[in-house]
Amino acid sequence: MKLFDLDSPLMQALNKVADLLWLNVLTMICCIPVVTAGASLTALHYMALKMARNEECYITRDFFKSFKANFKQGTIIGLILLFIIVGMTGDYFIIKYSGLEFNNVFQMLFTALAILVFFTSMFLFPVLAKFENTVLRTIRNAFYIGVLQFPKTILMMILTVLPAALFFFVPQIIPLVFLLGLSVPAWLSAKLYSNFFKKLEDQFRATHQPEEEEEQEDLRIFRDELDESLSDHSDL
């Protein structure tokens, strides 16, 4: 096999990097209006899962397919998350720099709440990208899956924080962080949860027989079916 053949390991790796780079660019551009960040991150994780499974995909077309399909709920969830982050950031600066005294219990509760929000956010957009549900059930299922996949969720949290840490502590690779800082963590995270999502999808297909025209590889699970499927995987 020649080194530069289209199906050689080197060319496949370069194609993957190029796809991740373009996915990162699309995500950052669509996050610029801020209010569209939720839909953009949902599309990011939709594409990351397809890439992690080596499914055939067209980055731009499929990204905007998910962006459009999840725009309403993605925007709502994104704004809720943004509101919480802004509020907690304000509280942090008050605690840190106001000169007021806050007891240790309050500070511990604040830290625990911040960790809980971050923990739940790991599966918010992946769940929204793959499973259709109400906003509140999407948030609940994201937390539930995070608990069921606890060790992997912690690793996903590390992957998410790592680009920011590199940005501040290794300034030499700031351009690389800008180019791949969103897509690579999302892709690696998708590799971690792909099998679990696949089990949920297979269980749903086993109990529902969609019509032929509805049968597709990225079938989304609807409403309470996901909640029921999760209860059957409580041992994972």
The 8 nearest C-alpha neighbors of each residue, nearest first, counted from 0:
[[1, 2, 7, 4, 3, 6, 8, 5],
 [2, 0, 4, 3, 7, 5, 6, 9],
 [1, 3, 4, 7, 0, 9, 10, 8],
 [2, 4, 1, 10, 5, 7, 9, 6],
 [3, 5, 7, 1, 6, 2, 10, 0],
 [4, 6, 7, 10, 3, 11, 8, 9],
 [5, 7, 4, 11, 10, 8, 3, 9],
 [6, 8, 4, 10, 9, 5, 2, 11],
 [9, 7, 11, 10, 12, 6, 2, 5],
 [10, 8, 12, 7, 11, 13, 2, 3],
 [11, 9, 13, 12, 7, 8, 5, 14],
 [10, 12, 14, 8, 13, 9, 15, 7],
 [11, 13, 15, 9, 10, 14, 8, 16],
 [12, 14, 10, 16, 15, 11, 17, 9],
 [15, 13, 17, 11, 12, 16, 10, 18],
 [16, 14, 12, 18, 13, 17, 19, 11],
 [15, 17, 19, 13, 14, 18, 20, 12],
 [16, 18, 14, 20, 15, 19, 13, 21],
 [19, 17, 15, 21, 20, 16, 22, 14],
 [20, 18, 22, 16, 17, 21, 182, 23],
 [19, 21, 17, 23, 18, 22, 179, 178],
 [20, 22, 24, 18, 23, 19, 25, 17],
 [23, 21, 19, 25, 20, 24, 18, 26],
 [22, 24, 182, 20, 26, 21, 25, 181],
 [25, 23, 21, 27, 22, 26, 28, 20],
 [26, 24, 22, 28, 23, 27, 29, 21],
 [25, 27, 23, 29, 24, 28, 39, 30],
 [26, 28, 30, 24, 29, 25, 23, 31],
 [29, 27, 25, 30, 31, 26, 24, 32],
 [28, 30, 26, 27, 31, 39, 25, 35],
 [31, 29, 36, 27, 33, 28, 32, 35],
 [30, 32, 33, 28, 29, 27, 36, 35],
 [31, 33, 34, 30, 35, 29, 36, 28],
 [34, 32, 36, 31, 30, 35, 29, 37],
 [35, 33, 36, 32, 74, 78, 37, 77],
 [36, 34, 33, 38, 37, 30, 74, 32],
 [35, 37, 30, 39, 33, 34, 38, 40],
 [38, 36, 77, 73, 74, 40, 39, 35],
 [39, 37, 73, 70, 41, 66, 35, 36],
 [38, 40, 36, 42, 41, 37, 26, 29],
 [41, 39, 43, 37, 42, 38, 36, 44],
 [40, 42, 124, 38, 44, 128, 43, 39],
 [41, 43, 45, 65, 66, 39, 62, 40],
 [44, 42, 40, 41, 46, 45, 47, 39],
 [45, 43, 47, 41, 125, 46, 42, 185],
 [46, 44, 42, 128, 43, 48, 47, 41],
 [45, 47, 49, 44, 43, 48, 50, 42],
 [48, 46, 186, 44, 50, 49, 45, 185],
 [49, 47, 51, 189, 50, 46, 45, 44],
 [50, 48, 46, 52, 54, 51, 47, 53],
 [49, 51, 53, 47, 52, 48, 54, 46],
 [52, 50, 48, 190, 53, 49, 47, 189],
 [51, 53, 49, 50, 54, 48, 193, 190],
 [54, 52, 50, 51, 49, 55, 56, 48],
 [55, 53, 49, 52, 50, 56, 51, 216],
 [54, 56, 53, 57, 49, 50, 52, 58],
 [55, 57, 58, 54, 61, 49, 50, 46],
 [56, 58, 60, 61, 59, 55, 62, 46],
 [57, 59, 61, 62, 60, 56, 22, 18],
 [58, 60, 62, 61, 57, 63, 22, 25],
 [59, 61, 63, 62, 57, 58, 64, 56],
 [62, 60, 64, 63, 58, 57, 59, 65],
 [63, 61, 59, 42, 64, 65, 60, 58],
 [62, 64, 66, 65, 61, 60, 67, 59],
 [63, 65, 61, 67, 62, 66, 60, 68],
 [64, 66, 68, 42, 63, 67, 62, 69],
 [67, 65, 63, 42, 38, 64, 69, 70],
 [66, 68, 70, 65, 64, 69, 63, 38],
 [69, 67, 65, 66, 70, 64, 71, 63],
 [70, 68, 73, 66, 67, 72, 71, 38],
 [69, 71, 38, 73, 67, 66, 72, 74],
 [72, 70, 74, 73, 69, 75, 38, 68],
 [73, 71, 75, 74, 69, 70, 76, 134],
 [72, 74, 38, 37, 70, 76, 69, 75],
 [75, 73, 37, 77, 71, 72, 76, 38],
 [74, 76, 72, 78, 77, 73, 79, 71],
 [77, 75, 79, 73, 78, 74, 72, 80],
 [76, 78, 37, 74, 80, 75, 79, 73],
 [79, 77, 81, 75, 80, 76, 82, 74],
 [80, 78, 76, 82, 81, 77, 75, 83],
 [79, 81, 77, 83, 78, 82, 84, 76],
 [82, 80, 78, 84, 83, 79, 85, 77],
 [81, 83, 79, 85, 80, 84, 78, 86],
 [82, 84, 86, 80, 81, 85, 87, 79],
 [83, 85, 81, 87, 86, 82, 88, 80],
 [86, 84, 88, 82, 87, 83, 81, 89],
 [87, 85, 83, 89, 84, 88, 82, 90],
 [86, 88, 90, 84, 89, 85, 83, 91],
 [89, 87, 91, 85, 90, 86, 84, 92],
 [88, 90, 86, 92, 87, 91, 85, 93],
 [91, 89, 87, 93, 88, 92, 94, 86],
 [90, 92, 88, 94, 89, 93, 95, 87],
 [91, 93, 95, 89, 94, 90, 96, 88],
 [94, 92, 97, 90, 91, 95, 96, 89],
 [95, 93, 91, 92, 96, 90, 97, 101],
 [96, 94, 92, 93, 91, 97, 98, 90],
 [95, 97, 98, 93, 92, 94, 99, 91],
 [98, 96, 93, 99, 94, 95, 92, 100],
 [97, 99, 96, 100, 95, 94, 93, 101],
 [100, 98, 97, 101, 94, 93, 96, 95],
 [99, 101, 98, 102, 94, 97, 95, 103],
 [102, 100, 99, 105, 103, 94, 106, 104],
 [101, 103, 104, 105, 100, 106, 107, 99],
 [102, 104, 106, 105, 107, 101, 108, 100],
 [103, 105, 107, 106, 102, 108, 101, 109],
 [106, 104, 108, 107, 103, 102, 109, 101],
 [105, 107, 109, 103, 108, 104, 110, 102],
 [106, 108, 104, 110, 109, 105, 103, 111],
 [109, 107, 111, 105, 106, 110, 112, 104],
 [108, 110, 106, 112, 107, 111, 105, 113],
 [111, 109, 107, 113, 112, 108, 106, 114],
 [110, 112, 108, 114, 113, 109, 107, 115],
 [113, 111, 115, 109, 114, 110, 108, 116],
 [112, 114, 110, 116, 115, 111, 109, 117],
 [113, 115, 117, 111, 112, 116, 118, 110],
 [116, 114, 118, 112, 113, 117, 119, 111],
 [117, 115, 113, 119, 118, 114, 120, 112],
 [116, 118, 114, 120, 115, 119, 113, 121],
 [119, 117, 115, 116, 120, 121, 114, 145],
 [120, 118, 142, 116, 121, 117, 141, 115],
 [119, 121, 123, 117, 122, 118, 116, 141],
 [122, 120, 119, 118, 123, 117, 156, 155],
 [121, 123, 141, 125, 120, 124, 126, 119],
 [124, 122, 120, 141, 126, 125, 121, 138],
 [123, 125, 41, 127, 126, 122, 128, 40],
 [126, 124, 128, 122, 44, 127, 123, 129],
 [127, 125, 129, 124, 128, 123, 130, 122],
 [126, 128, 124, 130, 125, 129, 123, 131],
 [129, 127, 125, 45, 41, 126, 124, 130],
 [128, 130, 219, 126, 127, 125, 45, 131],
 [131, 129, 220, 219, 127, 126, 128, 221],
 [130, 132, 221, 220, 219, 222, 127, 129],
 [133, 131, 222, 221, 137, 136, 130, 134],
 [132, 134, 136, 135, 137, 222, 131, 72],
 [133, 135, 137, 136, 138, 72, 132, 76],
 [136, 134, 138, 137, 133, 139, 132, 140],
 [137, 135, 139, 133, 138, 134, 140, 132],
 [136, 138, 134, 140, 135, 139, 132, 133],
 [139, 137, 141, 135, 136, 140, 123, 134],
 [138, 140, 136, 142, 141, 137, 143, 135],
 [141, 139, 143, 137, 142, 138, 136, 144],
 [142, 140, 122, 123, 138, 144, 139, 143],
 [141, 143, 119, 145, 139, 140, 144, 146],
 [142, 144, 140, 146, 145, 141, 139, 147],
 [145, 143, 147, 141, 146, 142, 148, 140],
 [146, 144, 142, 148, 143, 147, 149, 152],
 [145, 147, 149, 143, 144, 148, 142, 152],
 [148, 146, 144, 145, 149, 235, 233, 143],
 [147, 149, 145, 146, 151, 152, 144, 150],
 [148, 150, 146, 152, 151, 147, 145, 153],
 [151, 149, 153, 152, 148, 154, 146, 147],
 [152, 150, 154, 153, 149, 148, 155, 191],
 [151, 153, 155, 149, 154, 150, 145, 148],
 [154, 152, 156, 150, 155, 151, 149, 157],
 [153, 155, 151, 157, 156, 152, 158, 150],
 [156, 154, 152, 158, 157, 153, 188, 159],
 [155, 157, 153, 159, 154, 158, 152, 160],
 [158, 156, 154, 160, 155, 159, 161, 153],
 [159, 157, 155, 161, 184, 156, 160, 154],
 [160, 158, 156, 157, 161, 184, 155, 162],
 [159, 161, 157, 163, 158, 162, 156, 164],
 [160, 162, 164, 158, 163, 159, 157, 165],
 [163, 161, 165, 164, 180, 160, 176, 166],
 [164, 162, 166, 165, 161, 160, 167, 159],
 [165, 163, 161, 166, 167, 162, 168, 160],
 [164, 166, 169, 162, 168, 163, 167, 161],
 [165, 167, 163, 164, 173, 170, 169, 168],
 [168, 166, 164, 165, 169, 170, 163, 173],
 [167, 169, 165, 166, 164, 170, 163, 171],
 [170, 168, 165, 171, 166, 167, 172, 173],
 [171, 169, 173, 172, 166, 168, 167, 165],
 [170, 172, 169, 173, 174, 166, 175, 168],
 [173, 171, 175, 170, 174, 169, 176, 166],
 [172, 174, 176, 170, 166, 175, 171, 177],
 [175, 173, 177, 176, 172, 178, 171, 170],
 [176, 174, 178, 172, 177, 173, 179, 180],
 [177, 175, 180, 173, 179, 174, 178, 162],
 [178, 176, 174, 175, 180, 179, 173, 181],
 [177, 179, 175, 176, 20, 180, 174, 23],
 [180, 178, 176, 182, 181, 20, 183, 177],
 [179, 181, 176, 162, 177, 182, 178, 183],
 [182, 180, 179, 23, 183, 184, 185, 26],
 [181, 183, 23, 185, 179, 19, 184, 186],
 [182, 184, 186, 185, 179, 181, 187, 180],
 [185, 183, 187, 158, 186, 182, 159, 181],
 [186, 184, 188, 182, 183, 187, 47, 189],
 [185, 187, 47, 183, 189, 188, 184, 182],
 [188, 186, 190, 184, 189, 185, 183, 191],
 [189, 187, 185, 191, 190, 186, 155, 184],
 [190, 188, 48, 186, 191, 192, 187, 193],
 [189, 191, 187, 188, 193, 51, 192, 186],
 [192, 190, 188, 189, 193, 151, 187, 194],
 [191, 193, 189, 195, 194, 190, 196, 188],
 [192, 194, 196, 190, 189, 195, 191, 197],
 [195, 193, 197, 196, 192, 198, 191, 190],
 [196, 194, 198, 197, 192, 193, 199, 191],
 [195, 197, 199, 193, 198, 194, 200, 192],
 [196, 198, 194, 200, 195, 199, 201, 193],
 [199, 197, 201, 195, 200, 196, 202, 194],
 [200, 198, 196, 202, 197, 201, 228, 203],
 [199, 201, 197, 203, 198, 202, 196, 204],
 [202, 200, 204, 198, 203, 199, 197, 205],
 [203, 201, 205, 199, 200, 204, 198, 206],
 [202, 204, 200, 201, 205, 206, 207, 199],
 [205, 203, 207, 201, 206, 202, 200, 208],
 [204, 206, 202, 203, 207, 201, 208, 200],
 [205, 207, 203, 204, 202, 208, 201, 224],
 [208, 206, 204, 205, 203, 209, 202, 210],
 [207, 209, 204, 210, 206, 205, 214, 211],
 [210, 208, 213, 207, 214, 211, 204, 212],
 [209, 211, 213, 212, 214, 208, 207, 215],
 [210, 212, 214, 213, 209, 215, 208, 218],
 [211, 213, 214, 210, 215, 209, 218, 208],
 [214, 212, 210, 211, 209, 215, 218, 208],
 [213, 215, 211, 212, 209, 210, 218, 216],
 [216, 214, 218, 217, 213, 212, 211, 219],
 [215, 217, 218, 214, 54, 219, 49, 200],
 [216, 218, 215, 219, 129, 49, 214, 200],
 [219, 217, 215, 216, 220, 214, 129, 213],
 [218, 220, 130, 129, 131, 217, 221, 200],
 [221, 219, 130, 131, 225, 218, 224, 222],
 [220, 222, 131, 132, 224, 130, 219, 223],
 [221, 223, 132, 224, 131, 225, 133, 220],
 [224, 222, 226, 225, 227, 221, 132, 136],
 [223, 225, 227, 226, 222, 221, 228, 220],
 [226, 224, 228, 223, 227, 229, 220, 222],
 [225, 227, 223, 229, 228, 224, 230, 140],
 [226, 228, 224, 230, 225, 229, 223, 231],
 [229, 227, 225, 231, 226, 230, 199, 224],
 [228, 230, 232, 226, 231, 227, 225, 233],
 [229, 231, 227, 233, 232, 228, 226, 225],
 [232, 230, 228, 229, 233, 227, 234, 226],
 [233, 231, 229, 234, 230, 235, 228, 147],
 [232, 234, 230, 235, 231, 147, 229, 144],
 [233, 235, 232, 147, 231, 230, 229, 148],
 [234, 233, 232, 147, 148, 195, 231, 149]]
